[in-house]
Amino acid sequence: MEKHSNHSPSPDHDPAEGLHIDESEEPLIHWLHVIIRFCVRILAVLMTLVIVWSVADVAWVLSQRVMASVVGLLSVNDILALFGAFMAALIAIEIFLNIVLYLRDDVLHVKLVLATALMAIARKVIVLDYKTLEPEYIWATAAVVLALSIGYWLVARKTQ
């Protein structure tokens, strides 16, 4: 026999996303959910510190690379190091957004997680040294990029 709830989810809301717990029916699960939400807030604060640290790292890397250059021009390796530092800061921001969105029940988290994964693999692609890599590694990376791109496209198309 199927149990029906008085609270029917809206048609555009996935009932598997977030916890909708009736405190009177499941007090333990409710309090565990409260603790998890508190931990997510702590993670948001810690990730903010990581973002600030990442921005300081970008500034440090840039200043060190420019000062080390005789005429203030950056080499290709310097630019790649800067790109890596910038992308790390941007990925930290994306992760912060993921953390904050876990506090909301009305958001489909999959889209942002896929976007973060795409950003991370894009960073990897930018800083790869193609001279030292095996072709299989490059093909595998391309497959991951393609799979994540298709997944993101499908999720974005579904939510429109």
Phi, psi and omega in degrees: 000134184271137180267125181258143179256151175287340183260099178268133181291152177293154185297333181266007181250129179279117182295343179282344180275126177077166179250124176247089187253131173277115185301326182289331180275323185223075183296323180296311180298321178301313182290326174296321176297319178299317180297317179298317179297323176296317178297323178297322177296319177297316177300323178297317178296315180296321179293327175298319176296320177297320179296315178299317178298319180295318178295319177297323178295318177301314180297319180295312180299316180298313181295320180295318181291321180290319180291329180286338180279142182293315183251011179082007178268148181260141176279171178300319178296322177296317180295319178296321177297320177293317177302316179300317180293319178297314182295324177297318178295318179293322177295321177299321178294318178298319179294321175301316179298322175300314182298314181295321181292339176293342177280344180260138179266346186264012185246136174279110187287337186300319183299314181289324177297317177296320178297320178295317178297320177298319179297318181294317180289328176296320176300316180298316180297321182295321186262004179295143174261097187292344179288333185255357185267148174283147179303326180299321180295319180294317178296319179296319177296318178298321179295320178295316178300314180297314181297315179295321179296315179295316178300315179297316180299316180296316180293317180295321179294322180292324184277354180277000000 
